[in-house]
Amino acid sequence: MASRSPLEARAAWSTSAARLTAVAVSVRDGHSIAFLGDARGTLRKVYLGRDGRVEVYANTTIQINSPISGDLLLDQTGTHIYVMTKTTVRTQTWRYGALEAFQSFYV
C-alpha cells in the first residue's frame, strides 16, 4: 500500500539474537499473542498487553539454523499453529499459558 503520510511506530519487542522472518497474531478475550519466527529456526510466543507490557511466554526451536517461513498459519479455532521451514512442517497445539505438543512432518 502506498501513502503520502508515513506510519510511525515504536517496536513493541525486538531481539538482536536473530532476524525475525515470520509473524502471526491471535487475539482472544482482549489478549493479543504474537508468534514470532526467526532466521535461526526459533518460534517465540509473545504476550502483547494493552498497557504496552510485552512478555515472552515461551520459545522453541523448530529446526536449528533453518529460517521459519513467513507462512505461519493459525487454524480456524486458533488452537493450532502451523510452522514451516525449508524441509519441515510442524503443527503445534497451544494455549495462552504455554506452547504444547509438536508434531513434525518432514518434506
N, C-alpha and C positions, 0 to 999 in steps of 0.2 A: 504494500500500500504506500502511496505517496502522499505527502502532506507538506504544506508550506510552513506549518508550525511543528517544530521538533518536539517529541515527547521526552521530557527529562524525568529521570527516576533514579533512586538510590537502590543499589543491590541489597536485597533482604539477607542474603547469605552468599559467601564466596569461600573458595579454598585455593591455596597455592599448590596443593598436592597433585592435582591433575586437571586438565581442561574438561569442562562439562560438555557432554555430547548429546544428552537426552533429557527431556523434562516431560513429566506427566503430573497433573494435579487432580486431586479428588476433594470435593467439598461436601461435607455431611454435617447436618445439625450445626451449621455455622463454623465448623472447624475446617481449615484447609491443610491438606497434607500434600507435600510435593515429593515426587520420586525423581531423583537426580542421578543420571548415569554419567560415567566419566570415561576418559580415554584409556584408563588403566584397568577397566573391567569391573569397577565397583559401582554398586547401586546403593544410594543413600535414601533414607526415609526421613523427611524433614517436616516438622510441625511449624506452620506459619500462623502465629497468633494475631488477633485483631489489634492488639496493643503494640504490635511490632516485635513481640518476642519471637525468637526463632530457636528451635531446639532440634538437633539431630537425634532422632529416636534410635535409629539402627543403621547399620550398613553391612553389606555382604558382597563378597567377590563372586561375580558370575563366571568370568573366565579371565585368568591373570593376563594382563597386558594386551587384552583384546577390547577395543572400544565398544561401549554399549551403543547400539543403533539408536538413532533418533526416533525410531518407530515404537516407543513404549506404548502399550495399549492396556487400558483397564477394561474388564468385561462389563456387561450391562448392569450387573448387580454391584459392581465396584469392590468385589471381594477378591478378585484375581488380577494380577498384573502379568503381562507377557513381556519378557525381556529378551532381546536378541543381540547376538554378536555376529561376527562373520561366519562362525561354524556352529553356534549353539542357539537353541530357543529354549527358554525356561518359563514355566508358569509358576507363580507363587501365590499362595493364599496369604492374605494379610488382614490384620485388624489394627485398630488405632494404637494399641499398646506395643505391637511388635511385628516383625517380619516372621512368618511361619514357614512351613514346609515348602521346599522347592522340588519340582520335577524337571529333569533335564531331557532334552531331545537334541541329539547331535545330527548335523547335516553333512 
